[in-house]
Amino acid sequence: MAAPTSRSRTTGAQGARSAKRFIVAIAAIAALGGALFGYDTGVVSGALPFMEQHFGLTSLSEGVITSALLIGAAFGSLAGGRMSDALGRRNSLLWSGVVFIGGALAVALAPTVPFMTVARFVLGLAVGSASVVTPLYLSEIAPSHIRGRLVSFNSLMIVSGQLLAYLVNAVLAHWEAWRWMLGLAALPAVALFLGVLFLPDTPRWYISRGRQDEAAAVLRRTLAADEVPDELARIDQARHLEADAQRGAWRELQLPWVRRLLLVGIGLAIVQQITGVNAVIYFAPKILATTGLGTGAAITATIAVGAVSVIATAIGMSLIDRVGRRPMLLRGLSGMAVSLILLGAAFHLPHSTAVSYLVLGLMVVYMGYMQATLNTGVWLLLAEMFPLKVRGLAMGAAVFVMWLVNFGVALCFPVLLDAVGAGVTFWLFSAMCLLSLLFCRRYAPETKGLALEDLEQELRRSATGAGEQPAADEAAPEPDSAVPSARG
């Protein structure tokens, strides 16, 4: 075979650079959905102190306004998957952008508390939809060798969006411009909408609609030309296998070992929320204000929480495949429990600037443990631990429960803070960490280093018990090369 000519090598290099630019552009635009998710969940922490003065909010109404977005996100996450199948991933992102724009403006201009609550609920629909559609779009359009990094990039954009919200809050707090804090979310939402207009849909969705030529055109922009036919065939095969799997999902859920895994997955989703992370994200300035720190200083100080969240998420992403999922959960929950016990004790010290910054430091330590271990580990386990036939259904159920518990924590936290004080509240969260540690030690599976096909058989053996023979209808499925590997 003749050696490649200089011209062919140059053409190949140019094609690789073009593909890289295309993929980077896709990631930058689509991940704006993740950044908006983070911004809209984080910005309320800086706006609440001023909204409290403007509207005369009670602790209950603070919780209602904060949690309205979360109940919207719960239903938005349920609708997002169905919408992306019916309209396409690209069109779903467009609709999310429209709702983000309208919701951000409505929240910023809200004249009354009921109007604000409804507007936050509508904005939550976009947040929930984006939390499903953005990683789906990125995972389906990215080449396999960078798929993991691109999907993880979305998680990094979420915490980066929260950091941006804290920075904006700190700047605008000097003018008490809480409406601008909320309304500025419309700018990246407009960028998302305009950017997605220039993006294609995913090859997988095009093939599901019989649009082979359009699927091939997208693949030619991300892969070498000789790889396109094989990739088209692989996607088509995977789509048929997935359709067969979905038809058997409800029957599969009747199997005891599958139900057990579903309950473990829902338990992990609850663990991620009851250990206090979103109480810190949504109410950090209010928490710091209880130590005597002024509103402006408290809002500025929360920048440290956002910065550590970004750094810790990046560290967790780099460690998770080396350390393992289960050890990360156990170490993280231990560190979170200790930091929360110390945090609760700090609130019983006499108020002073030093105590305020001690509280901030302990909050930062807690968030570092949380974002690097529990947050990273739970999302990855939920994506890996369910059998193929129920993966979408089971993960959807777990994420829905996660949003509902998030809603409950956000609703109750301000009331609890007033009723028993910050010290006791954080000791309650530390107790939740210890109970969660026992749960994870007993039930959390380890998925590190196993292909998903092998993992399914391993989890089946673990759930049914050593030596117990599964029933005939529980026979392991034949290996499927179209299922992605968990080996990273």
RODO-2510 file (C-alpha; in nm, 4 decimals, decimal comma):
residues 488
     n   res          X          Y          Z
     1     m     0,0000     0,0000     0,0000
     2     a     0,1351     0,3386    -0,0948
     3     a     0,2374     0,5773     0,1809
     4     p     0,0092     0,8763     0,2342
     5     t     0,1066     1,1746     0,0230
     6     s     0,1917     1,5128     0,1706
     7     r    -0,1296     1,6503     0,0229
     8     s    -0,3465     1,3784     0,1818
     9     r    -0,1788     1,4305     0,5201
    10     t    -0,2409     1,8054     0,4936
    11     t    -0,6055     1,7466     0,4021
    12     g    -0,6437     1,5074     0,6964
    13     a    -0,4879     1,7557     0,9375
    14     q    -0,7142     2,0322     0,8108
    15     g    -1,0160     1,8036     0,8510
    16     a    -0,9155     1,7207     1,2091
    17     r    -0,8768     2,0897     1,2928
    18     s    -1,2125     2,1689     1,1339
    19     a    -1,3801     1,8886     1,3311
    20     k    -1,2213     2,0113     1,6529
    21     r    -1,3440     2,3680     1,5921
    22     f    -1,6943     2,2388     1,5167
    23     i    -1,7047     2,0274     1,8339
    24     v    -1,5696     2,3121     2,0496
    25     a    -1,8368     2,5443     1,9077
    26     i    -2,1078     2,2857     1,9809
    27     a    -1,9837     2,2378     2,3383
    28     a    -1,9592     2,6120     2,4034
    29     i    -2,3118     2,6831     2,2766
    30     a    -2,4943     2,3795     2,4146
    31     a    -2,3252     2,4057     2,7542
    32     l    -2,4795     2,7518     2,7927
    33     g    -2,7828     2,5477     2,8982
    34     g    -2,5778     2,4138     3,1900
    35     a    -2,4472     2,7604     3,2744
    36     l    -2,8042     2,8956     3,2810
    37     f    -2,9042     2,6046     3,5043
    38     g    -2,6281     2,7077     3,7462
    39     y    -2,6924     3,0821     3,7239
    40     d    -3,0665     3,0590     3,7839
    41     t    -3,0240     2,8300     4,0849
    42     g    -2,7410     3,0386     4,2350
    43     v    -2,8536     3,3973     4,1717
    44     v    -3,1458     3,3806     4,4156
    45     s    -2,9013     3,3706     4,7102
    46     g    -2,7971     3,7319     4,6444
    47     a    -3,1412     3,8608     4,5453
    48     l    -3,3325     3,7222     4,8461
    49     p    -3,2085     3,9702     5,1117
    50     f    -3,3266     4,2638     4,8994
    51     m    -3,6488     4,0896     4,7927
    52     e    -3,7193     4,0313     5,1610
    53     q    -3,7060     4,4073     5,2217
    54     h    -3,8998     4,4958     4,9040
    55     f    -4,1861     4,2474     4,9398
    56     g    -4,1772     4,2027     5,3193
    57     l    -4,1106     3,8288     5,2828
    58     t    -4,1579     3,5823     5,5660
    59     s    -3,9355     3,2775     5,6034
    60     l    -4,2085     3,0663     5,4450
    61     s    -4,2499     3,2963     5,1441
    62     e    -3,8692     3,2994     5,0973
    63     g    -3,8812     2,9215     5,0815
    64     v    -4,1758     2,9265     4,8415
    65     i    -4,0057     3,1683     4,5988
    66     t    -3,6791     2,9741     4,6098
    67     s    -3,8377     2,6317     4,5747
    68     a    -4,0864     2,7286     4,2999
    69     l    -3,8037     2,6997     4,0479
    70     l    -3,7215     2,3524     4,1760
    71     i    -4,0715     2,2087     4,1474
    72     g    -4,0786     2,3533     3,7945
    73     a    -3,7450     2,1844     3,7259
    74     a    -3,8834     1,8493     3,8456
    75     f    -4,1623     1,8605     3,5885
    76     g    -3,9343     2,0177     3,3265
    77     s    -3,6952     1,7234     3,3595
    78     l    -3,9828     1,4815     3,2979
    79     a    -4,0990     1,6789     2,9929
    80     g    -3,7476     1,7378     2,8578
    81     g    -3,6838     1,3784     2,7533
    82     r    -4,0182     1,3386     2,5794
    83     m    -3,9847     1,6772     2,4093
    84     s    -3,6355     1,5945     2,2817
    85     d    -3,7650     1,2712     2,1251
    86     a    -4,0639     1,4414     1,9635
    87     l    -3,9093     1,7713     1,8492
    88     g    -3,5413     1,6832     1,8357
    89     r    -3,2540     1,7733     2,0665
    90     r    -3,1785     2,1008     1,8843
    91     n    -3,5382     2,2252     1,8796
    92     s    -3,5775     2,1345     2,2459
    93     l    -3,2749     2,3495     2,3296
    94     l    -3,4301     2,6318     2,1256
    95     w    -3,7530     2,6088     2,3239
    96     s    -3,5556     2,5979     2,6483
    97     g    -3,3778     2,9163     2,5384
    98     v    -3,7119     3,0884     2,4715
    99     v    -3,8464     2,9884     2,8159
   100     f    -3,5183     3,0942     2,9809
   101     i    -3,5492     3,4406     2,8211
   102     g    -3,9173     3,4862     2,9077
   103     g    -3,8783     3,3425     3,2582
   104     a    -3,5746     3,5583     3,3429
   105     l    -3,7503     3,8769     3,2306
   106     a    -4,0729     3,7840     3,4118
   107     v    -3,8849     3,7150     3,7357
   108     a    -3,6929     4,0433     3,7084
   109     l    -4,0092     4,2482     3,6500
   110     a    -4,2381     4,0628     3,8940
   111     p    -4,4634     4,3139     4,0758
   112     t    -4,5949     4,0756     4,3438
   113     v    -4,4932     3,7605     4,5307
   114     p    -4,7513     3,5370     4,3538
   115     f    -4,6331     3,6646     4,0144
   116     m    -4,2713     3,6024     4,1175
   117     t    -4,3576     3,2489     4,2320
   118     v    -4,5288     3,1601     3,9020
   119     a    -4,2431     3,3165     3,7012
   120     r    -3,9866     3,1139     3,8985
   121     f    -4,1889     2,7980     3,8312
   122     v    -4,1850     2,8704     3,4553
   123     l    -3,8118     2,9389     3,4693
   124     g    -3,7744     2,6049     3,6482
   125     l    -3,9344     2,4280     3,3516
   126     a    -3,6450     2,5528     3,1386
   127     v    -3,3881     2,4577     3,4035
   128     g    -3,5251     2,1030     3,4294
   129     s    -3,5498     2,0600     3,0541
   130     a    -3,1946     2,1859     3,0026
   131     s    -3,0676     1,9485     3,2741
   132     v    -3,1861     1,6589     3,0557
   133     v    -3,1490     1,7829     2,6983
   134     t    -2,8036     1,9460     2,7196
   135     p    -2,6080     1,6341     2,8283
   136     l    -2,8187     1,4246     2,5886
   137     y    -2,7314     1,6525     2,2962
   138     l    -2,3604     1,6598     2,3861
   139     s    -2,3372     1,2822     2,4370
   140     e    -2,5038     1,2063     2,1022
   141     i    -2,3134     1,4522     1,8844
   142     a    -1,9628     1,4076     2,0290
   143     p    -1,7209     1,1431     1,8963
   144     s    -1,6800     0,8533     2,1389
   145     h    -1,3189     0,9357     2,2321
   146     i    -1,4173     1,2718     2,3861
   147     r    -1,7777     1,2002     2,4858
   148     g    -1,7034     1,1645     2,8558
   149     r    -1,5132     1,4918     2,8720
   150     l    -1,7829     1,6825     2,6837
   151     v    -2,0656     1,5552     2,9024
   152     s    -1,8605     1,6246     3,2175
   153     f    -1,7956     1,9732     3,0792
   154     n    -2,1673     2,0379     3,1200
   155     s    -2,1405     1,9626     3,4942
   156     l    -1,8494     2,2039     3,5164
   157     m    -2,0572     2,4698     3,3400
   158     i    -2,3353     2,4308     3,5984
   159     v    -2,1076     2,5170     3,8916
   160     s    -1,9409     2,7867     3,6760
   161     g    -2,2865     2,9381     3,6234
   162     q    -2,3357     2,9426     3,9998
   163     l    -1,9991     3,1157     4,0442
   164     l    -2,0973     3,3747     3,7831
   165     a    -2,4201     3,4370     3,9743
   166     y    -2,2261     3,4991     4,2953
   167     l    -1,9936     3,7426     4,1158
   168     v    -2,2859     3,9331     3,9623
   169     n    -2,4600     3,9410     4,3006
   170     a    -2,1500     4,0843     4,4677
   171     v    -2,1182     4,3649     4,2116
   172     l    -2,4871     4,4612     4,2005
   173     a    -2,5377     4,4342     4,5780
   174     h    -2,3774     4,7789     4,6141
   175     w    -2,6825     4,9259     4,4382
   176     e    -2,9309     4,6731     4,5802
   177     a    -3,0117     4,5969     4,2149
   178     w    -3,1762     4,2617     4,2760
   179     r    -3,3966     4,2858     3,9649
   180     w    -3,0844     4,3193     3,7502
   181     m    -2,9317     4,0146     3,9234
   182     l    -3,2301     3,8079     3,8149
   183     g    -3,2827     3,9670     3,4729
   184     l    -2,9244     3,9351     3,3498
   185     a    -2,9884     3,5623     3,3022
   186     a    -3,1701     3,6659     2,9840
   187     l    -2,8380     3,7570     2,8143
   188     p    -2,6836     3,4052     2,8082
   189     a    -3,0329     3,2728     2,7285
   190     v    -3,0388     3,4897     2,4147
   191     a    -2,6873     3,3644     2,3303
   192     l    -2,8087     3,0050     2,3726
   193     f    -3,1084     3,0616     2,1445
   194     l    -2,9077     3,2380     1,8709
   195     g    -2,6206     2,9897     1,8912
   196     v    -2,8421     2,6820     1,8670
   197     l    -3,0001     2,8259     1,5502
   198     f    -2,6699     2,7510     1,3757
   199     l    -2,6263     2,3990     1,5144
   200     p    -2,7519     2,0752     1,3587
   201     d    -2,9474     1,8116     1,5436
   202     t    -2,7727     1,4904     1,6457
   203     p    -2,7073     1,2027     1,4040
   204     r    -2,9000     0,9699     1,6351
   205     w    -3,2162     1,1815     1,6173
   206     y    -3,1891     1,2257     1,2394
   207     i    -3,1612     0,8479     1,1972
   208     s    -3,4616     0,7926     1,4247
   209     r    -3,6603     1,0042     1,1755
   210     g    -3,5215     0,8269     0,8684
   211     r    -3,3067     1,1265     0,7672
   212     q    -2,9888     0,9350     0,6868
   213     d    -2,8343     1,2018     0,4617
   214     e    -2,8547     1,4690     0,7316
   215     a    -2,7080     1,2287     0,9875
   216     a    -2,4185     1,1530     0,7537
   217     a    -2,3602     1,5252     0,6930
   218     v    -2,3218     1,5864     1,0674
   219     l    -2,0925     1,2868     1,1120
   220     r    -1,8676     1,4079     0,8285
   221     r    -1,8074     1,7228     1,0336
   222     t    -1,6948     1,5275     1,3411
   223     l    -1,5307     1,2112     1,2016
   224     a    -1,2958     1,1018     0,9256
   225     a    -1,4839     1,0265     0,6027
   226     d    -1,4004     0,6539     0,6102
   227     e    -1,5498     0,6197     0,9600
   228     v    -1,8905     0,7628     0,8691
   229     p    -2,0575     0,4485     0,7178
   230     d    -1,9612     0,2323     1,0178
   231     e    -2,0837     0,4959     1,2626
   232     l    -2,4163     0,5278     1,0789
   233     a    -2,4635     0,1509     1,0998
   234     r    -2,3686     0,1460     1,4689
   235     i    -2,6158     0,4232     1,5582
   236     d    -2,8942     0,2508     1,3640
   237     q    -2,8253    -0,0808     1,5393
   238     a    -2,8118     0,0860     1,8815
   239     r    -3,1408     0,2651     1,8123
   240     h    -3,3181    -0,0632     1,7329
   241     l    -3,1733    -0,2312     2,0415
   242     e    -3,2789     0,0616     2,2600
   243     a    -3,6320     0,0542     2,1163
   244     d    -3,6548    -0,3165     2,2023
   245     a    -3,5210    -0,2412     2,5503
   246     q    -3,7787     0,0314     2,6126
   247     r    -4,0630    -0,2018     2,5158
   248     g    -3,9485    -0,4430     2,7878
   249     a    -3,8796    -0,1810     3,0547
   250     w    -4,1982    -0,2178     3,2592
   251     r    -4,1743    -0,5964     3,2585
   252     e    -3,8123    -0,5728     3,3697
   253     l    -3,9105    -0,3552     3,6667
   254     q    -4,1147    -0,6479     3,8006
   255     l    -3,7915    -0,8386     3,8697
   256     p    -3,6934    -0,8125     4,2398
   257     w    -3,3251    -0,7396     4,1738
   258     v    -3,4131    -0,4552     3,9320
   259     r    -3,6586    -0,3037     4,1798
   260     r    -3,3859    -0,3206     4,4430
   261     l    -3,1460    -0,1299     4,2186
   262     l    -3,4137     0,1294     4,1456
   263     l    -3,4692     0,1829     4,5177
   264     v    -3,0924     0,2158     4,5712
   265     g    -3,0762     0,4715     4,2894
   266     i    -3,3615     0,6734     4,4381
   267     g    -3,1895     0,6477     4,7769
   268     l    -2,8676     0,7902     4,6293
   269     a    -3,0657     1,0765     4,4730
   270     i    -3,2179     1,1545     4,8154
   271     v    -2,8765     1,1335     4,9839
   272     q    -2,7394     1,3957     4,7456
   273     q    -3,0076     1,6436     4,8562
   274     i    -3,0750     1,5818     5,2272
   275     t    -2,7109     1,6454     5,3211
   276     g    -2,7522     2,0222     5,2797
   277     v    -2,5758     2,1281     4,9616
   278     n    -2,8543     2,3384     4,8169
   279     a    -2,9264     2,5042     5,1499
   280     v    -2,5760     2,6517     5,1182
   281     i    -2,6116     2,7331     4,7458
   282     y    -2,9475     2,9099     4,7826
   283     f    -2,9091     3,0718     5,1256
   284     a    -2,5351     3,1333     5,1837
   285     p    -2,5736     3,5122     5,2421
   286     k    -2,8678     3,4547     5,4795
   287     i    -2,6605     3,1975     5,6705
   288     l    -2,3643     3,4350     5,6995
   289     a    -2,5936     3,7202     5,8036
   290     t    -2,6954     3,5191     6,1126
   291     t    -2,3348     3,5576     6,2355
   292     g    -2,3587     3,9364     6,2200
   293     l    -2,1982     3,9895     5,8780
   294     g    -2,3545     4,2695     5,6745
   295     t    -2,5628     4,1865     5,3655
   296     g    -2,3142     4,3234     5,1127
   297     a    -2,0174     4,1506     5,2758
   298     a    -2,2131     3,8242     5,3039
   299     i    -2,3026     3,8297     4,9347
   300     t    -1,9411     3,9025     4,8381
   301     a    -1,8108     3,6272     5,0675
   302     t    -2,0198     3,3640     4,8872
   303     i    -1,7908     3,4006     4,5840
   304     a    -1,5573     3,1670     4,7744
   305     v    -1,8318     2,9014     4,7833
   306     g    -1,8757     2,9220     4,4043
   307     a    -1,5013     2,9208     4,3316
   308     v    -1,4406     2,6144     4,5480
   309     s    -1,7355     2,4361     4,3836
   310     v    -1,5766     2,4820     4,0403
   311     i    -1,2318     2,3670     4,1555
   312     a    -1,3689     2,0721     4,3544
   313     t    -1,5841     1,9539     4,0622
   314     a    -1,2787     1,9545     3,8349
   315     i    -1,0805     1,7578     4,0971
   316     g    -1,3638     1,5077     4,1411
   317     m    -1,3848     1,4517     3,7655
   318     s    -1,0113     1,3721     3,7571
   319     l    -1,0250     1,1315     4,0549
   320     i    -1,3481     0,9387     4,0078
   321     d    -1,2114     0,6780     3,7647
   322     r    -0,8963     0,6222     3,9703
   323     v    -1,0389     0,6125     4,3227
   324     g    -1,3763     0,4542     4,2450
   325     r    -1,7352     0,5637     4,3017
   326     r    -1,8063     0,3973     4,6356
   327     p    -1,4828     0,5093     4,8123
   328     m    -1,5453     0,8651     4,6901
   329     l    -1,8955     0,8624     4,8405
   330     l    -1,7806     0,7249     5,1758
   331     r    -1,4851     0,9620     5,2126
   332     g    -1,6905     1,2589     5,1000
   333     l    -1,9780     1,1916     5,3406
   334     s    -1,7319     1,1491     5,6289
   335     g    -1,5691     1,4847     5,5510
   336     m    -1,9077     1,6522     5,5061
   337     a    -2,0343     1,5197     5,8411
   338     v    -1,7288     1,6474     6,0303
   339     s    -1,7374     1,9906     5,8632
   340     l    -2,1113     2,0269     5,9353
   341     i    -2,0642     1,9321     6,3029
   342     l    -1,7939     2,2006     6,3317
   343     l    -2,0107     2,4449     6,1362
   344     g    -2,3023     2,3935     6,3764
   345     a    -2,0693     2,4520     6,6729
   346     a    -1,9364     2,7755     6,5181
   347     f    -2,2840     2,9302     6,5259
   348     h    -2,2830     2,8997     6,9054
   349     l    -1,9775     3,1274     6,9345
   350     p    -2,0233     3,5011     7,0074
   351     h    -2,0856     3,7006     6,6891
   352     s    -1,7762     3,8617     6,5431
   353     t    -1,6094     3,9134     6,2077
   354     a    -1,3688     3,6289     6,2880
   355     v    -1,6592     3,3921     6,3567
   356     s    -1,8268     3,4994     6,0315
   357     y    -1,5185     3,4021     5,8348
   358     l    -1,4787     3,0809     6,0354
   359     v    -1,8350     2,9913     5,9283
   360     l    -1,7508     3,0814     5,5690
   361     g    -1,4363     2,8667     5,5828
   362     l    -1,6272     2,5649     5,7148
   363     m    -1,8956     2,6134     5,4486
   364     v    -1,6215     2,6148     5,1848
   365     v    -1,4685     2,2940     5,3262
   366     y    -1,8101     2,1297     5,3261
   367     m    -1,8788     2,2362     4,9647
   368     g    -1,5364     2,1115     4,8580
   369     y    -1,6096     1,7639     4,9937
   370     m    -1,9606     1,7673     4,8492
   371     q    -1,8811     1,8791     4,4947
   372     a    -1,5695     1,6640     4,4573
   373     t    -1,7233     1,3409     4,5850
   374     l    -2,0966     1,3073     4,6438
   375     n    -2,2180     1,5272     4,3581
   376     t    -1,9794     1,3717     4,1057
   377     g    -2,0282     1,0162     4,2304
   378     v    -2,4075     1,0119     4,2493
   379     w    -2,4612     1,1478     3,8970
   380     l    -2,2148     0,8951     3,7558
   381     l    -2,3667     0,6024     3,9457
   382     l    -2,7167     0,6924     3,8291
   383     a    -2,5918     0,6883     3,4689
   384     e    -2,4175     0,3503     3,5089
   385     m    -2,5968     0,1282     3,7592
   386     f    -2,9282     0,0467     3,5889
   387     p    -2,9807    -0,2348     3,3350
   388     l    -3,0179    -0,1262     2,9727
   389     k    -3,3886    -0,2108     2,9546
   390     v    -3,4804     0,0269     3,2377
   391     r    -3,1927     0,2751     3,2242
   392     g    -3,3877     0,5717     3,0915
   393     l    -3,6985     0,5014     3,2993
   394     a    -3,5073     0,4371     3,6218
   395     m    -3,2727     0,7343     3,5901
   396     g    -3,5676     0,9597     3,5070
   397     a    -3,7465     0,8440     3,8225
   398     a    -3,4374     0,9011     4,0379
   399     v    -3,3748     1,2512     3,8960
   400     f    -3,7419     1,3422     3,9451
   401     v    -3,7186     1,2396     4,3125
   402     m    -3,3927     1,4362     4,3417
   403     w    -3,5647     1,7560     4,2252
   404     l    -3,8595     1,6965     4,4599
   405     v    -3,6304     1,6531     4,7626
   406     n    -3,4370     1,9615     4,6509
   407     f    -3,7705     2,1446     4,6505
   408     g    -3,8511     2,0236     5,0012
   409     v    -3,5123     2,1291     5,1417
   410     a    -3,5347     2,4759     4,9839
   411     l    -3,8902     2,5231     5,1120
   412     c    -3,8174     2,4143     5,4686
   413     f    -3,4668     2,5531     5,5281
   414     p    -3,5597     2,9206     5,5988
   415     v    -3,8391     2,8106     5,8325
   416     l    -3,6063     2,5669     6,0107
   417     l    -3,3394     2,8374     6,0394
   418     d    -3,5830     3,0678     6,2199
   419     a    -3,7327     2,7911     6,4337
   420     v    -3,4208     2,6205     6,5754
   421     g    -3,1274     2,8372     6,4614
   422     a    -2,8403     2,7770     6,2229
   423     g    -2,6359     2,5640     6,4660
   424     v    -2,9047     2,3007     6,5218
   425     t    -3,0029     2,3104     6,1526
   426     f    -2,6510     2,2191     6,0411
   427     w    -2,6249     1,9508     6,3097
   428     l    -2,9398     1,8005     6,1579
   429     f    -2,7671     1,8026     5,8186
   430     s    -2,4624     1,6346     5,9752
   431     a    -2,6937     1,3626     6,1122
   432     m    -2,8284     1,3163     5,7583
   433     c    -2,4679     1,2757     5,6381
   434     l    -2,4038     1,0020     5,8950
   435     l    -2,7253     0,8187     5,8015
   436     s    -2,6326     0,8575     5,4348
   437     l    -2,2871     0,7152     5,5092
   438     l    -2,4490     0,4031     5,6558
   439     f    -2,6800     0,3766     5,3546
   440     c    -2,3960     0,4086     5,1033
   441     r    -2,1732     0,1662     5,2943
   442     r    -2,4523    -0,0914     5,2840
   443     y    -2,6072    -0,0365     4,9420
   444     a    -2,3962     0,1793     4,7056
   445     p    -2,2492    -0,0349     4,4250
   446     e    -1,8998     0,0003     4,2804
   447     t    -1,9023     0,0436     3,9033
   448     k    -1,5404     0,1378     3,8421
   449     g    -1,3575    -0,0480     3,5672
   450     l    -1,6516    -0,2566     3,4415
   451     a    -1,8097    -0,2403     3,0990
   452     l    -2,1808    -0,1770     3,1320
   453     e    -2,2601    -0,5264     3,0008
   454     d    -2,0398    -0,6887     3,2677
   455     l    -2,1661    -0,4470     3,5305
   456     e    -2,5257    -0,5546     3,4718
   457     q    -2,4368    -0,9181     3,5389
   458     e    -2,2306    -0,8229     3,8460
   459     l    -2,5129    -0,6157     3,9945
   460     r    -2,7596    -0,8965     3,9209
   461     r    -2,5422    -1,1430     4,1140
   462     s    -2,4981    -0,8974     4,4017
   463     a    -2,8698    -0,8155     4,4275
   464     t    -2,9953    -1,1744     4,4005
   465     g    -2,7382    -1,3025     4,6497
   466     a    -2,4435    -1,5358     4,6098
   467     g    -2,5477    -1,8797     4,4972
   468     e    -2,9044    -1,7788     4,4177
   469     q    -2,9946    -1,8678     4,0620
   470     p    -3,1881    -1,6049     3,8701
   471     a    -3,5129    -1,7057     3,7094
   472     a    -3,5219    -1,7946     3,3422
   473     d    -3,6638    -1,4572     3,2433
   474     e    -3,3731    -1,2899     3,4234
   475     a    -3,1127    -1,4389     3,1910
   476     a    -2,8374    -1,1939     3,1096
   477     p    -2,8731    -1,0230     2,7744
   478     e    -2,6301    -1,0999     2,4996
   479     p    -2,3319    -0,8606     2,4936
   480     d    -2,4011    -0,5556     2,2822
   481     s    -2,1062    -0,3722     2,1364
   482     a    -2,3224    -0,0654     2,0842
   483     v    -2,3495    -0,0068     2,4593
   484     p    -2,0754     0,2361     2,5719
   485     s    -1,8072     0,1195     2,8087
   486     a    -1,7755     0,2495     3,1637
   487     r    -1,3988     0,2159     3,1573
   488     g    -1,3554     0,5785     3,0546
***
